[in-house]
Amino acid sequence: MGDNGGSFVTVRRITKGPDRGGGYYSTHEVVAGSTAWIGKGFSCVCAQGIDSDARLSFDLTPCQETLRALWYAAYPGVKLHGLISEQWKEMGWQGKDPSTDFRGGGFISLENLLFFARRYPKSFQDLLQKQEGNRALCEYPFAVAGVNVTFMLIQMLDLQVENDRAFDILYCIAFKLMDQQWLAMHASYMDFNTVMKSTRRQLEQELLRENVSRVEDLPSYQLLNR
């Protein structure tokens, strides 16, 4: 974090880890795109290569705690009947056990969603409840889309951020930007991969701007509302 309260991120090419499949949208198509912006000198945040799945794995207890926290951040006052429950489908998980959807993004995707819910609750609820714009008859599932956004950023930046704040804010920006692209393209469920490609291109263009040294400098940061 800088003196003026900004969140900084270093972007650099490093060794990729093994391919991580997931039980949702085809992420190998989602992440296709230019990497010309990689190497731009953003101010420092510690980062290390994804040489293992250390952060992408999780043990049960932190996962349970974070899932419960996410539920009550998303649905204040609504009792969660169990960590395995049909209720999770309301949030856009594929089944009654949301942990089965983490394979591509890992525990970090759950942390990203919780950060989004707590830091930008209005924007989070707008996306969760599909409150903005003319929505499609067949919408993208919110939570699974969130996992895809995490996976896109992990592959796009090709790094693992030790100081997570900048990555978390970039995640919120990317998710909100994805929804904006979705609405602009009048997209439906089958268009999700196309929307994700467009989102990535737009985010890369913003990262290439000369006046961007913090995630808060990205034009799409203005999409977020607390």
N, C-alpha and C positions, 0 to 999 in steps of 0.2 A: 504494500500500500504506500502511496506517495504522500508527500506533505499536504497535498490538497485533498486527501481522502480518496483518491482514485485506486482502482484495482488494476495491477499491472500483470502482463503475461508475456513470457518469452516463447517465441515460436521457432522451432528448429527441427531439422530432420534427424531422426535417430532410428535405431533398429526396431522394426516391427516385431511384435510377438506373433504367435500362431493365430491362424484364422479362427474366429469365434463364431460359430453358427448360432442361430437363435430361432425360437419357435414363433416368428412373426414376420413382418415384411422383409423382402429380400434386400438385406443391407449391403450385399456386394454390389448391387445396382445403385443403391442410395448414395454410396460414397464416391461414385465415379466423378471425376472432375479435375480441373487444373490444380496444381500445387505450386504455381508460380510465386504466390505470396509468402511461402514458407521460407524462413530465413530473415524476414524483416525484423529489425532490431527493436522489439518491444522491451520496455523496462522489466527488470528482473523479477522472476518468481522461480523458486527452485523446481526443477523438473528432472525426471529420470526416464530412461527408456522402458518400454513395456517388454521386458525380457521374460516375464513370467506373468501368471494370472493372480499375483498376490493380492492386489487390491480388488480384482474382479471376482474373487471368491469371498464367501462370507460364512460365518458360523451362525447357528440358529438363533441364539439369544439376541445379539444386536439386530438381526433381521426382524425378529418378532417385535422388539421395542420400537424400531423405526416404522414398521408397518402399522402398528397401533397409533403411533404419533401422526403418521400420514393420514390415516382414516379420520381421526378427530380434527386434524387441521382442515381436511376437505369437507367434512360433514359434522360441524360442531353440534353437539347435543343429540346426535343420532348414535344409539348404542350399537357397537360392533358385536355381533353374536359369536364370532370366532375367527381365528386367523385363517381357517379354511371355511369359507362361507360363500353362498351365492351372492351376498352383498357386494363382493369385490367386482362383480361384473358391472355394477352401476358406475364404477370408476373407469371402466374400460380395460380391465384385465380380461384375458381370454377365458379363464375358468375360475373356479372357486378357490384355487390356491395360487395367489399371485407370484409366489416364489418361482414357479415354473416358467415365468416370462422373463426372468433376469438373465438368461443364458448369454445373451449378446452384450448387455450393458453391465451386468454384475451388480453388486451392492451399491456401486457409485450411482447407478441410475435411480435407485430408491432414494439415496441421499439427495440427489438433484431435485427430485420431485418434492421432497420435504422442505428443502431450502426455498424452492419456488413458492410453496404454499405459505410459508411463514414470512418471507421477505416481501413478496409482492402478492398479497392475498387477493386483491381485486383482479389483477391480470390472471392469476391462477384460476379463480372462480369463473371468470369470463370464458376461459378455455374449457374448463371442466364442464360447465353448464351450456357451452356453445351459445353464449349470449350476444355475440356480435355478428352483424352481417346477415346475409341471406344464406342460410345453411342448406346443405345438400340433404336429400332424403336418406341417403346412406352415408353417415359421417364416419370419420376416422375414430377409432377407440382411443380415448384420451391417454390412459396410462401406458398402453402399448406404444402409442406414438411417442410418449416421453422417453421410453427405453430406446427407441430408434434415434431420437435426437442425441441422447448420450453417446450411443455407438457411433453416430456420424461424427461427433466432435472428437472422440477418441481417435478415430482413424484420420480425420481431417487434420488435426494438430499433430498427430503422430507422437504424442507425448503423454506422460502421466504427471499431473501437477501435484506437488506435495502441499503447497499452500492452496487450498481448494477454493478460496473465495472468488478469485477471478474466473476460474472455470465454472463455478456455480452461477455467477452472474451471466457469463457468456451462454450458459445453458438456457437460462430464462429468456435471454434475447433471442436465441435461436428458435426456441419453442414458439414464442410470440410471432417471430418473423415467419415461421412455417405456417402458422394459422393465417397470417395476412396473405401469404402466397396462395394458400388454399382458397381463400375467399376471392382473391383477384382472378384466379384461374377457373372459378366456378367448378371446383373439383368435387369428385365423388370418390367413394372407397377405392375403386380400382385405379385411381389417378395418384395414389399416395406416393409411389416411387418417383413419379415425375415431379411432384411438388417438392419432395425432399432434394432432388437434384437442383431444382430452381432455388431452393433455400440455401443450399451450399454455395452455389454460384454467387448469390447476392451477398452472403456473409464474407466470402473470399474477397469480393470487390470492395467491401467496406474495410476489411482488414488491410487492404493495399493502400488505402488513403494516406497521404503524407502527414496529415494532422492527427492521426490516430496513434496514441501511445498508451491509452488505457481502454479497458472495455467500455467505460462510460463515455468515451469519445465516439463510439460507433453510432452512426445515425439511427440505427434500429433500437438503440437503448431507449430512445424517446417513446417507444411503443409500450414500455412497462409502466404500470400504475400500481401504487401501493394500496 
